[in-house]
Amino acid sequence: MITLALSKGRIFEDTLPLLKAAGIEVLDDPEKSRKLILATNLPDVRVLVVRATDVPTYVQYGGADMGITGKDTLLEHGSQGLYQPLDLQIAKCRISVAARADFDYANAVRQGARLKIATKYVAISREFFANKGVHVDLIKLYGSMEIAPLVGMADAIVDLVSTGNTLRANHLVEVEQIMEISSRLIVNQAALKLKREPIRKIIDAFACALAVPA
Ligand code: AMP
């Protein structure tokens, strides 16, 4: 049995065509079904639907053999015991610093001000600001970070940006890009040894599907 961990939403939808290229069709729609373990057309392949931030944990501890997760989640989680054979180029976005339009971020950085940053990406933010030599107080949030600067709780946020619509709707502007993000295929290193052939087959099919121009 090969178990693949996925999260609902963008990553799940963008993964379906890749699975199809590997000859795998998921038999249930996670948006409609309450099932968390989904069967596929192949009796020896199944899909787990887990929270995005839990995908690396399932793969690391062998609850799943493989998974698909954003680079942001991997960097926050750490990648011990995980083999990362492919950048799948899906769920692309960037992780950025954003602030209120009336906050002069560049000037605050130049002046060596201590910044209050609200984010769920504490590890990524800590490293980014440390490398810039900027002192920050990090405020950990689990969602809706955009609110924090609006209510005066933080000077800026660090969050994922795709179209920029969410920032615009909340009167925030992107003031610095930290890095480009896309989803990665991750594989449990022990599973790769024990189930080498079926896992290799899926990795190769994904790689093949990516090489075909859209
Ligand atoms: P947007 O309004 O298109 O810039 O999207 C921003 C919102 O969607 C933010 O709340 C992000 O956390 C979330 N988001 C954007 N891209 C992704 C992604 N690839 N994976 C997960 N969440 C995302």
py3Dmol code that shows the C-alpha trace and the ligand (Angstrom):
import py3Dmol

protein = """\
ATOM      1  CA  MET A   1       0.000   0.000   0.000  1.00  0.00           C
ATOM      2  CA  ILE A   2       1.250   3.500  -0.875  1.00  0.00           C
ATOM      3  CA  THR A   3      -0.257   6.316   1.211  1.00  0.00           C
ATOM      4  CA  LEU A   4      -0.134   9.892  -0.045  1.00  0.00           C
ATOM      5  CA  ALA A   5      -0.896  12.822   2.321  1.00  0.00           C
ATOM      6  CA  LEU A   6      -2.569  15.867   0.784  1.00  0.00           C
ATOM      7  CA  SER A   7      -4.326  18.948   2.130  1.00  0.00           C
ATOM      8  CA  LYS A   8      -7.716  20.156   0.911  1.00  0.00           C
ATOM      9  CA  GLY A   9      -8.137  23.087  -1.444  1.00  0.00           C
ATOM     10  CA  ARG A  10      -5.516  24.469  -3.809  1.00  0.00           C
ATOM     11  CA  ILE A  11      -2.902  21.738  -3.319  1.00  0.00           C
ATOM     12  CA  PHE A  12      -5.461  18.932  -3.676  1.00  0.00           C
ATOM     13  CA  GLU A  13      -6.921  20.369  -6.865  1.00  0.00           C
ATOM     14  CA  ASP A  14      -3.551  21.101  -8.446  1.00  0.00           C
ATOM     15  CA  THR A  15      -2.347  17.588  -7.574  1.00  0.00           C
ATOM     16  CA  LEU A  16      -5.218  15.728  -9.289  1.00  0.00           C
ATOM     17  CA  PRO A  17      -3.817  16.198 -12.832  1.00  0.00           C
ATOM     18  CA  LEU A  18      -0.400  14.963 -11.674  1.00  0.00           C
ATOM     19  CA  LEU A  19      -1.975  11.902 -10.064  1.00  0.00           C
ATOM     20  CA  LYS A  20      -3.914  11.272 -13.243  1.00  0.00           C
ATOM     21  CA  ALA A  21      -0.661  11.345 -15.207  1.00  0.00           C
ATOM     22  CA  ALA A  22       0.604   8.687 -12.814  1.00  0.00           C
ATOM     23  CA  GLY A  23      -2.535   6.610 -13.552  1.00  0.00           C
ATOM     24  CA  ILE A  24      -4.092   7.383 -10.153  1.00  0.00           C
ATOM     25  CA  GLU A  25      -7.664   8.687  -9.798  1.00  0.00           C
ATOM     26  CA  VAL A  26      -9.062   9.660  -6.418  1.00  0.00           C
ATOM     27  CA  LEU A  27     -12.569   8.198  -6.021  1.00  0.00           C
ATOM     28  CA  ASP A  28     -13.997  10.804  -3.597  1.00  0.00           C
ATOM     29  CA  ASP A  29     -14.094  14.590  -3.558  1.00  0.00           C
ATOM     30  CA  PRO A  30     -12.746  15.793  -0.168  1.00  0.00           C
ATOM     31  CA  GLU A  31     -14.832  18.992  -0.441  1.00  0.00           C
ATOM     32  CA  LYS A  32     -18.016  16.866  -0.505  1.00  0.00           C
ATOM     33  CA  SER A  33     -17.109  13.735   1.404  1.00  0.00           C
ATOM     34  CA  ARG A  34     -16.391  13.591   5.135  1.00  0.00           C
ATOM     35  CA  LYS A  35     -13.996  10.726   4.595  1.00  0.00           C
ATOM     36  CA  LEU A  36     -10.404  11.473   5.519  1.00  0.00           C
ATOM     37  CA  ILE A  37      -8.893   8.392   3.892  1.00  0.00           C
ATOM     38  CA  LEU A  38      -9.790   8.326   0.213  1.00  0.00           C
ATOM     39  CA  ALA A  39      -9.563   5.290  -2.026  1.00  0.00           C
ATOM     40  CA  THR A  40      -8.185   5.533  -5.556  1.00  0.00           C
ATOM     41  CA  ASN A  41      -8.733   3.471  -8.677  1.00  0.00           C
ATOM     42  CA  LEU A  42      -5.603   1.519  -7.675  1.00  0.00           C
ATOM     43  CA  PRO A  43      -6.259  -0.873  -4.773  1.00  0.00           C
ATOM     44  CA  ASP A  44      -2.750  -0.292  -3.377  1.00  0.00           C
ATOM     45  CA  VAL A  45      -2.779   3.529  -3.406  1.00  0.00           C
ATOM     46  CA  ARG A  46      -4.766   5.697  -0.963  1.00  0.00           C
ATOM     47  CA  VAL A  47      -4.887   9.385  -0.111  1.00  0.00           C
ATOM     48  CA  LEU A  48      -5.025  10.948   3.371  1.00  0.00           C
ATOM     49  CA  VAL A  49      -6.683  14.365   3.663  1.00  0.00           C
ATOM     50  CA  VAL A  50      -4.922  16.236   6.483  1.00  0.00           C
ATOM     51  CA  ARG A  51      -4.296  19.831   7.537  1.00  0.00           C
ATOM     52  CA  ALA A  52      -1.682  21.520   5.342  1.00  0.00           C
ATOM     53  CA  THR A  53       0.674  22.040   8.292  1.00  0.00           C
ATOM     54  CA  ASP A  54       0.377  18.353   9.270  1.00  0.00           C
ATOM     55  CA  VAL A  55       1.459  16.913   5.901  1.00  0.00           C
ATOM     56  CA  PRO A  56       5.218  16.891   6.734  1.00  0.00           C
ATOM     57  CA  THR A  57       4.469  15.315  10.131  1.00  0.00           C
ATOM     58  CA  TYR A  58       2.480  12.429   8.597  1.00  0.00           C
ATOM     59  CA  VAL A  59       5.273  11.755   6.113  1.00  0.00           C
ATOM     60  CA  GLN A  60       8.074  12.149   8.655  1.00  0.00           C
ATOM     61  CA  TYR A  61       6.505   9.650  11.083  1.00  0.00           C
ATOM     62  CA  GLY A  62       5.516   7.180   8.349  1.00  0.00           C
ATOM     63  CA  GLY A  63       1.739   7.728   8.618  1.00  0.00           C
ATOM     64  CA  ALA A  64       2.036   8.468   4.914  1.00  0.00           C
ATOM     65  CA  ASP A  65       4.757   7.371   2.484  1.00  0.00           C
ATOM     66  CA  MET A  66       4.588  10.538   0.429  1.00  0.00           C
ATOM     67  CA  GLY A  67       2.964  13.944   0.617  1.00  0.00           C
ATOM     68  CA  ILE A  68       2.624  17.257  -1.149  1.00  0.00           C
ATOM     69  CA  THR A  69       3.289  20.397   0.813  1.00  0.00           C
ATOM     70  CA  GLY A  70       4.219  24.046   0.299  1.00  0.00           C
ATOM     71  CA  LYS A  71       7.834  25.130   0.668  1.00  0.00           C
ATOM     72  CA  ASP A  72       6.565  27.538   3.364  1.00  0.00           C
ATOM     73  CA  THR A  73       5.204  24.653   5.447  1.00  0.00           C
ATOM     74  CA  LEU A  74       8.401  22.628   4.945  1.00  0.00           C
ATOM     75  CA  LEU A  75      10.636  25.497   6.041  1.00  0.00           C
ATOM     76  CA  GLU A  76       8.534  26.128   9.145  1.00  0.00           C
ATOM     77  CA  HIS A  77       8.312  22.442  10.012  1.00  0.00           C
ATOM     78  CA  GLY A  78      11.879  21.409   9.187  1.00  0.00           C
ATOM     79  CA  SER A  79      12.614  18.586   6.782  1.00  0.00           C
ATOM     80  CA  GLN A  80      14.300  15.912   8.915  1.00  0.00           C
ATOM     81  CA  GLY A  81      13.789  12.409   7.481  1.00  0.00           C
ATOM     82  CA  LEU A  82      12.152  13.763   4.343  1.00  0.00           C
ATOM     83  CA  TYR A  83      13.388  13.229   0.814  1.00  0.00           C
ATOM     84  CA  GLN A  84      12.321  16.044  -1.530  1.00  0.00           C
ATOM     85  CA  PRO A  85      12.627  14.757  -5.079  1.00  0.00           C
ATOM     86  CA  LEU A  86      10.498  17.297  -6.958  1.00  0.00           C
ATOM     87  CA  ASP A  87       9.352  20.889  -7.040  1.00  0.00           C
ATOM     88  CA  LEU A  88       5.857  20.383  -8.475  1.00  0.00           C
ATOM     89  CA  GLN A  89       5.478  24.050  -9.485  1.00  0.00           C
ATOM     90  CA  ILE A  90       1.898  24.120  -8.153  1.00  0.00           C
ATOM     91  CA  ALA A  91       0.133  26.411  -5.649  1.00  0.00           C
ATOM     92  CA  LYS A  92       2.693  29.066  -6.546  1.00  0.00           C
ATOM     93  CA  CYS A  93       2.793  32.235  -4.509  1.00  0.00           C
ATOM     94  CA  ARG A  94       5.332  34.251  -2.537  1.00  0.00           C
ATOM     95  CA  ILE A  95       5.934  34.951   1.104  1.00  0.00           C
ATOM     96  CA  SER A  96       6.166  38.668   1.740  1.00  0.00           C
ATOM     97  CA  VAL A  97       6.255  41.415   4.315  1.00  0.00           C
ATOM     98  CA  ALA A  98       3.181  43.684   4.181  1.00  0.00           C
ATOM     99  CA  ALA A  99       2.318  46.821   6.115  1.00  0.00           C
ATOM    100  CA  ARG A 100      -0.215  49.637   6.211  1.00  0.00           C
ATOM    101  CA  ALA A 101       0.282  52.147   3.412  1.00  0.00           C
ATOM    102  CA  ASP A 102       0.985  54.858   5.994  1.00  0.00           C
ATOM    103  CA  PHE A 103       3.799  52.881   7.659  1.00  0.00           C
ATOM    104  CA  ASP A 104       7.196  53.729   6.160  1.00  0.00           C
ATOM    105  CA  TYR A 105       8.724  50.259   6.367  1.00  0.00           C
ATOM    106  CA  ALA A 106      11.884  51.081   4.395  1.00  0.00           C
ATOM    107  CA  ASN A 107      12.591  54.038   6.637  1.00  0.00           C
ATOM    108  CA  ALA A 108      11.929  52.056   9.822  1.00  0.00           C
ATOM    109  CA  VAL A 109      14.401  49.408   8.623  1.00  0.00           C
ATOM    110  CA  ARG A 110      16.992  52.061   7.698  1.00  0.00           C
ATOM    111  CA  GLN A 111      16.671  53.703  11.099  1.00  0.00           C
ATOM    112  CA  GLY A 112      17.198  50.368  12.872  1.00  0.00           C
ATOM    113  CA  ALA A 113      13.760  50.477  14.510  1.00  0.00           C
ATOM    114  CA  ARG A 114      12.548  47.406  16.378  1.00  0.00           C
ATOM    115  CA  LEU A 115       9.589  46.037  14.403  1.00  0.00           C
ATOM    116  CA  LYS A 116       6.557  44.135  15.630  1.00  0.00           C
ATOM    117  CA  ILE A 117       5.754  41.427  13.097  1.00  0.00           C
ATOM    118  CA  ALA A 118       2.602  39.285  13.219  1.00  0.00           C
ATOM    119  CA  THR A 119       2.835  35.964  11.397  1.00  0.00           C
ATOM    120  CA  LYS A 120       2.255  32.259  11.463  1.00  0.00           C
ATOM    121  CA  TYR A 121       5.688  31.889   9.811  1.00  0.00           C
ATOM    122  CA  VAL A 122       7.805  32.488  12.868  1.00  0.00           C
ATOM    123  CA  ALA A 123      10.838  30.439  11.760  1.00  0.00           C
ATOM    124  CA  ILE A 124      10.959  31.934   8.251  1.00  0.00           C
ATOM    125  CA  SER A 125      10.491  35.471   9.635  1.00  0.00           C
ATOM    126  CA  ARG A 126      13.101  35.030  12.356  1.00  0.00           C
ATOM    127  CA  GLU A 127      15.714  33.932   9.826  1.00  0.00           C
ATOM    128  CA  PHE A 128      14.795  36.582   7.259  1.00  0.00           C
ATOM    129  CA  PHE A 129      14.997  39.526   9.667  1.00  0.00           C
ATOM    130  CA  ALA A 130      18.101  38.163  11.405  1.00  0.00           C
ATOM    131  CA  ASN A 131      19.872  38.026   8.019  1.00  0.00           C
ATOM    132  CA  LYS A 132      18.841  41.633   7.360  1.00  0.00           C
ATOM    133  CA  GLY A 133      20.069  42.660  10.803  1.00  0.00           C
ATOM    134  CA  VAL A 134      16.601  43.936  11.729  1.00  0.00           C
ATOM    135  CA  HIS A 135      15.412  43.494  15.314  1.00  0.00           C
ATOM    136  CA  VAL A 136      11.883  42.126  15.507  1.00  0.00           C
ATOM    137  CA  ASP A 137       9.327  41.054  18.055  1.00  0.00           C
ATOM    138  CA  LEU A 138       7.444  38.177  16.462  1.00  0.00           C
ATOM    139  CA  ILE A 139       3.778  37.745  17.344  1.00  0.00           C
ATOM    140  CA  LYS A 140       2.541  34.253  16.482  1.00  0.00           C
ATOM    141  CA  LEU A 141      -0.908  34.102  14.893  1.00  0.00           C
ATOM    142  CA  TYR A 142      -2.685  31.160  13.258  1.00  0.00           C
ATOM    143  CA  GLY A 143      -4.643  33.065  10.591  1.00  0.00           C
ATOM    144  CA  SER A 144      -6.099  36.388   9.418  1.00  0.00           C
ATOM    145  CA  MET A 145      -2.759  38.100  10.041  1.00  0.00           C
ATOM    146  CA  GLU A 146      -3.955  41.093   7.983  1.00  0.00           C
ATOM    147  CA  ILE A 147      -5.924  42.358  10.967  1.00  0.00           C
ATOM    148  CA  ALA A 148      -2.901  42.855  13.233  1.00  0.00           C
ATOM    149  CA  PRO A 149      -1.497  46.058  11.610  1.00  0.00           C
ATOM    150  CA  LEU A 150      -5.022  47.470  11.223  1.00  0.00           C
ATOM    151  CA  VAL A 151      -5.657  47.353  14.965  1.00  0.00           C
ATOM    152  CA  GLY A 152      -2.177  48.587  15.884  1.00  0.00           C
ATOM    153  CA  MET A 153      -0.984  45.253  17.234  1.00  0.00           C
ATOM    154  CA  ALA A 154       1.886  44.935  14.726  1.00  0.00           C
ATOM    155  CA  ASP A 155       3.876  47.156  12.338  1.00  0.00           C
ATOM    156  CA  ALA A 156       3.804  44.536   9.596  1.00  0.00           C
ATOM    157  CA  ILE A 157       2.874  40.955   8.770  1.00  0.00           C
ATOM    158  CA  VAL A 158       4.624  38.102   7.006  1.00  0.00           C
ATOM    159  CA  ASP A 159       2.203  36.039   4.928  1.00  0.00           C
ATOM    160  CA  LEU A 160       1.614  34.298   1.614  1.00  0.00           C
ATOM    161  CA  VAL A 161       0.605  36.524  -1.271  1.00  0.00           C
ATOM    162  CA  SER A 162      -0.783  35.280  -4.536  1.00  0.00           C
ATOM    163  CA  THR A 163      -2.866  37.882  -6.423  1.00  0.00           C
ATOM    164  CA  GLY A 164      -2.472  40.523  -3.704  1.00  0.00           C
ATOM    165  CA  ASN A 165      -6.269  40.872  -3.446  1.00  0.00           C
ATOM    166  CA  THR A 166      -6.402  39.991   0.254  1.00  0.00           C
ATOM    167  CA  LEU A 167      -3.799  42.645   1.092  1.00  0.00           C
ATOM    168  CA  ARG A 168      -5.563  45.263  -1.055  1.00  0.00           C
ATOM    169  CA  ALA A 169      -8.946  44.481   0.506  1.00  0.00           C
ATOM    170  CA  ASN A 170      -7.393  45.164   3.910  1.00  0.00           C
ATOM    171  CA  HIS A 171      -5.501  48.332   2.909  1.00  0.00           C
ATOM    172  CA  LEU A 172      -2.101  46.699   3.244  1.00  0.00           C
ATOM    173  CA  VAL A 173       0.800  46.923   0.796  1.00  0.00           C
ATOM    174  CA  GLU A 174       3.498  44.403   0.038  1.00  0.00           C
ATOM    175  CA  VAL A 175       6.730  46.084   1.125  1.00  0.00           C
ATOM    176  CA  GLU A 176       9.263  43.271   0.655  1.00  0.00           C
ATOM    177  CA  GLN A 177       9.279  39.812  -0.879  1.00  0.00           C
ATOM    178  CA  ILE A 178      10.973  37.103   1.149  1.00  0.00           C
ATOM    179  CA  MET A 179      10.879  34.161  -1.266  1.00  0.00           C
ATOM    180  CA  GLU A 180       8.944  32.389  -3.995  1.00  0.00           C
ATOM    181  CA  ILE A 181       6.827  29.460  -2.800  1.00  0.00           C
ATOM    182  CA  SER A 182       5.566  26.374  -4.599  1.00  0.00           C
ATOM    183  CA  SER A 183       4.577  22.871  -3.540  1.00  0.00           C
ATOM    184  CA  ARG A 184       7.062  20.023  -3.162  1.00  0.00           C
ATOM    185  CA  LEU A 185       6.708  16.277  -3.307  1.00  0.00           C
ATOM    186  CA  ILE A 186       8.073  14.821  -0.071  1.00  0.00           C
ATOM    187  CA  VAL A 187       8.830  11.174   0.619  1.00  0.00           C
ATOM    188  CA  ASN A 188       9.541   9.276   3.830  1.00  0.00           C
ATOM    189  CA  GLN A 189      13.167   8.141   3.492  1.00  0.00           C
ATOM    190  CA  ALA A 190      12.572   4.700   5.023  1.00  0.00           C
ATOM    191  CA  ALA A 191       9.544   4.131   2.754  1.00  0.00           C
ATOM    192  CA  LEU A 192      11.677   5.020  -0.246  1.00  0.00           C
ATOM    193  CA  LYS A 193      13.995   2.122   0.628  1.00  0.00           C
ATOM    194  CA  LEU A 194      11.267  -0.378   1.539  1.00  0.00           C
ATOM    195  CA  LYS A 195       8.830   0.427  -1.291  1.00  0.00           C
ATOM    196  CA  ARG A 196      11.337   1.703  -3.793  1.00  0.00           C
ATOM    197  CA  GLU A 197       9.654   0.499  -6.985  1.00  0.00           C
ATOM    198  CA  PRO A 198       6.060   1.784  -6.557  1.00  0.00           C
ATOM    199  CA  ILE A 199       7.286   5.076  -5.075  1.00  0.00           C
ATOM    200  CA  ARG A 200       9.794   5.581  -7.894  1.00  0.00           C
ATOM    201  CA  LYS A 201       7.007   4.923 -10.389  1.00  0.00           C
ATOM    202  CA  ILE A 202       4.910   7.733  -8.922  1.00  0.00           C
ATOM    203  CA  ILE A 203       7.876  10.153  -8.710  1.00  0.00           C
ATOM    204  CA  ASP A 204       8.801   9.414 -12.345  1.00  0.00           C
ATOM    205  CA  ALA A 205       5.208   9.858 -13.525  1.00  0.00           C
ATOM    206  CA  PHE A 206       4.997  13.211 -11.727  1.00  0.00           C
ATOM    207  CA  ALA A 207       8.336  14.288 -13.227  1.00  0.00           C
ATOM    208  CA  CYS A 208       7.126  13.244 -16.671  1.00  0.00           C
ATOM    209  CA  ALA A 209       3.842  15.161 -16.257  1.00  0.00           C
ATOM    210  CA  LEU A 210       5.787  18.284 -15.242  1.00  0.00           C
ATOM    211  CA  ALA A 211       8.022  18.094 -18.312  1.00  0.00           C
ATOM    212  CA  VAL A 212       4.981  18.251 -20.619  1.00  0.00           C
ATOM    213  CA  PRO A 213       4.186  21.879 -21.476  1.00  0.00           C
ATOM    214  CA  ALA A 214       0.747  22.967 -20.200  1.00  0.00           C
TER     215      ALA A 214
END
"""
ligand_1 = """\
23
AMP
P -4.276 36.523 -2.582
O -5.442 37.331 -2.103
O -4.522 35.861 -3.921
O -2.977 37.316 -2.577
O -4.084 35.305 -1.582
C -3.686 35.567 -0.280
C -4.379 34.687 0.710
O -4.441 33.346 0.272
C -3.605 34.707 1.993
O -4.482 34.622 3.078
C -2.722 33.492 1.882
O -2.456 32.946 3.152
C -3.533 32.551 0.995
N -2.684 31.888 -0.017
C -2.232 32.434 -1.154
N -1.512 31.543 -1.872
C -1.540 30.395 -1.175
C -0.983 29.091 -1.375
N -0.260 28.784 -2.459
N -1.192 28.164 -0.431
C -1.915 28.462 0.661
N -2.464 29.665 0.925
C -2.284 30.621 0.025
"""
view = py3Dmol.view(width=600, height=400)
view.addModel(protein, "pdb")
view.setStyle({"model": 0}, {"cartoon": {"style": "trace"}})
view.addModel(ligand_1, "xyz")
view.setStyle({"model": 1}, {"stick": {}})
view.zoomTo()
view.show()
